[in-house]
């Protein structure tokens, strides 16, 4: 298992990469949605001004306003979804992560090359062929971030 310090570092790295990338992308999407809303409102103002000046006919203005309202409703829904997504990301950042991570729990899902790489990280020191017991050499680098799980 990862030691407590390594676990905290692991979560900080995950937070920084995944959450920040998702949040940045969502904030860019929000900015674009706000630009689109602003353009829509400007277009409606321009159409209203043209209608008042008798340049735009009532039927054309009514049709344009229907399109505007449909687009506006859709953009507002997208904006609300975006705000909810950013709030969800912020909530994920506040989650209290568990104190232990069993880094070997997912090894059944690894392919052969990954399993070989994992095995090479822990070279055996002694193998008892009669009992099947294996003792491993202590890797000083890994011992700084791993803790052994006590077997009862």
ABEGO torsion letter per residue (X at the ends): XBBAAAAAAAAAAAAAAAAAAAAAAAAAAAAAAAAAAAAAAAAAAAAAAAAAAGABBAAAAAAAAAAAAAAAAAAAAAAAAAAAAAAAAAAAAABBBBABBBAAAAAAABBAAAAAAAAAABBBABBBAAAGBBBBBBBAAAAAABBBBBBX
